[in-house]
């Protein structure tokens, strides 16, 4: 599944960039855009450790690709790229194993997108405490989940018509 820019931006916004290692709200050493040793990306954050923004980007992309490949087999129906992105953001935050057991995935696979979106919002606690940041993140994930995917039609030969390119420039 393709990881779109909206997904990357969402994860970046809520994880935040921290180039110096810190202990997160769950008590886990973290660095970059939410990278932990448990993610298995080849880095073990620890006290005093620092990384560059470029390294943080590298570990984020590596983590999203890894988690994306891990959660793909859990789907019994194909999500669109925004639904996949919302689920990937959730899995990046709670872990692929927790995502696999989630009611969000179960409802999605049964064809109930509305219940799946509502179930994403249930993952708003850390250490049994409801956190405002997680409430906002889950709302953003639901917004991405429900966002229609823009389809660009091509002409024979795979080229995008001139007027479509022109309209896209106007919207920027």
N, C-alpha and C positions, 0 to 999 in steps of 0.2 A: 504494500500500500504506500502511496506517496505521502510524505510528510510535508504539508504546505506551510507557507510563511506565517499564516495566521496562528498555526499551532506553535511554531517556534516563538513568535512574539508573545503569545499567551504565557507560555512556560517562563520565558525570560522576565516578563512583567511580574509574575507572582513569586518566582524563585528569587529574583533580584541578583545582581552581580556582587559577590563578595570575594575579593582577591586574597583576603587573609582568612585562614581557617577559623571557624567558630562552632559553638555547640548550638544546634537548632532547638526548637521548642519541644522536641521529643527526646532531647539529650544525646543526639548523635553528632559526631564531628562531621562538618560539612564545609565545602569550599566551592567557589565558582558559582554556577547557577544550580545550586542544590545537589552537587555531586557528593556522594558518600562512598565509603569503602565497600559497603554492602552492595552497591550497584555493580561492582566487579568490572570497573573500567580501567584498572591499572594504576589507580591513585588511592592513597590512604591518607586522608586529611588528618592532621594532628596539630597540636598547639604550636603556634609560631610559624606555621607553613604559609607560604604565599605563592600565588601563580599570577600570570599575566592575563589580560582580557582575552588574548588570542588563545591561550591554553584553556580558559574557561569555555570559550566557544567550541573548541575542539571536543572537550569532554561532554558538553551539552549535546552536540550533534551525534557523538558516538553513543551516548546514553539513549537518546531518542531512537536512533536506528536499532540499537540492541533491544530496547523495550518494545519497539514496534514489531520486530520479528518475533518476540516472545508472545505478544498478545494476538497476533494475526490468526494463529490456529484456533483461538477460542471462539471465533465468530462462526456461526452456522449460516448466517446470511451476510452479504457484503455491505459494509457501511460505506457511505460516500466519504470523500476526503475530510469534510468538516466533522462528521460523526466520529470518524477514526481519530482525528486530531483531538477532539474533546476526550475521547476514551484514553488516548495516549497520554495526554496531560494528567488525567486522573491516575493512570497506572504509574507514571513517572513520580507522582507524589505519594501514592499509597503502596506501590510495589505491584509487579505483575501477578503475584500469587493472590494477593487480596483482591485485585481486579477480577481474576478468574472466578472467585467465589462471590462476586458482587451481584446484588439484585439488578443493578443497572445493566450488566451484561446479560443476565438471565431474561430480563424484560425485552431487551433489544433483540436477542436471538428468537424470542417468541413472537416478534413482529409488533410489539407495543412500544413505539418510539416515545409516546407521551409518558408512560410509566418509567421508561429508561431514563428520560431526562429528569424526572422527579427524583429518581433513585440516586442520580449523581449528587444531588444536593444533600443526601444523607451523610456524605463523607466530610463532615465539617468539624470534626473533633480531633484533638491530639491529647492523649492521656485522659480521656473521658471528659475533657473540657472543650466546650464549643468556642472556636476561635473566629473572630471577625474576619481575619485574613483568609481563612478557609471558606467561610461563607461567601466572601466576594469572589474567590477563585472558582468555587463551584458554580456560582451564578454566571461567570464568564465562560466556563466550560459548557454550561447549558445553552448559553447564547450562541456559541460556536456550533454546538451540536445541532441546533435548530436553524442555523444560517444556510440558506439555499446555496448550492454550488453553482458558480457561474460557468456556463458552457459557451465556448466560442466555436461557432460553426465555421467550417472550412469549405473552400471550393474544391472541385476535383483537382487532385494533385497535392492536396494537403496544405495549400496556401490559405492564409487568413485574408479575407477580402479587405481592400483598402479602407472602406468606410468603417469597418469594425475597428481597425487599428486607429483610425482618426478619432472615433468616438471614445476609445479607451484613453487616448491622450487628453481629451477634453475633461475627463473625469478626474484626472490627477491633480 
